[in-house]
Amino acid sequence: MQRKMARMVVPAIFCAFLLAAAGACAQSGQEVSFPAGGETVHGMLYLPAGGGVHPAVVVVHEWWGLTPWMKQQAKELAAQGYVALAVDLYRGRVTTDPQVAMQLMRSLPKARAVADLSGAVRWLDSRKDVDPNRMGAIGWCMGGGFAADLAVADPTLKAVVINYGELPTKPAELERIHAAVLGTFGGEDQVIPPAAVHAFETELKRLGKNVSVKIYPDAGHAFENPNNKGGYRPADTADAKARAKDFLAKYLKPGQKG
């Protein structure tokens, strides 16, 4: 009997170890690479708990690069049930210096960034744990603008969240957006002013697109990042994150909650 129990316990312990290791990997993320535009692009992949097939979200960083805060956003999305891929558009460069961040952003060709993100979509599409019919994107600041550009470039996306990112304005570009769009902006934002947001929303609605925008009156640019000393707005951030969570669940997890 003791030998029989031992044979049962050892596999059980081994399975528990594998599950724990998988959970740790999902929590910490894993570095991955994929082809895009003739180059090899890197990113951090975060997986939801449990097996099966899941919706996926491409996460696009601010002008600081793929910082710990950006990785935390991807990790939170994985906890909500998405395969989340945070793409490193800067090829490993990260900074806390706004002057350096400006240089990095200006030296990043828009075409290359969109190609990187499109490559991320294709790579996710090839994974067995991803439902290719339930894919979205989310970005902040510079990344919010590139998330919008990805929506223009990729008609397969179902949902895109733009957090105070630069907005496409040409009707021909807006016409190509097929994803549902959620926009989050600050009323005191000097980078993306409310007038530009209203024009974007009005034109999308005129074109019959699915768009929902909210402007937080007392918030400025980058108000969701707690590292933005003096500009962080906790209450507005909590509301914006709740809206994004509900929005993504509605369009990427139809029939499910959370």
Disulfide bonds with the S-S distance in Angstrom:
none
